[in-house]
Amino acid sequence: MDADDMKIAYNAALVEAEGYCRKSRLEEIIIFANKCDFKKLGVAMCMGLKKEGTILCTILRSNGFQVDSVVCKNGAIPKEHIRIKDHEKIRPGCFEPICNPIGQAKALNDAQTELNIMLGLCVGHDSLFLKYSKAPVTVFAAKDRVLAHNPLGAIYLSETYYKKKLFP
């Protein structure tokens, strides 16, 4: 294990022990970033969670971090650029920009962030962001439009409401 990996693993274990069942994920991210001596944080957020992202960035700044953020629709690249046909869009007949997680990662790489935080990136887009981010990444919240961004809700309901959907 190299020195950077050791620092992250060691501080993650400390945060786990100190915050276990006592600290929220947000508190743990702040504590972890401080323990790792990360000063410059990046936030890659979904446009649909811009309000929550703005609050997150405000909280991080009020805790002494320099924060750079970038929304998923950065660049306003039309979906046709990746060969999406009009009938495959959410709103056919309208301009729809693609989510641009590679652009998000590159913007935060250019900003030289030390830790990136994902907030609600789509399934698959999160994979691309993780692939291209140079800084370590943690997840603040995973996107789930149906379950109020609580994807575990499907598991908790897997023997009742979601049984027929999840076990065909």
Secondary structure, 3 states (H helix, E strand, C coil): CCHHHHHHHHHHHHHHHHHCCCCCHHHHHHHHHHHCCCCEEEEEECHHHHHHHHHHHHHHHHCCCEEEEEECCCCCCEHHHHCCCHHHCCCCCCCCECCCHHHHHHHHHHCCCCEEEEECCCCCHHHHHHHHCCCCEEEEECCCCCCCCCCHHHHHCCCCCCHHHHCC
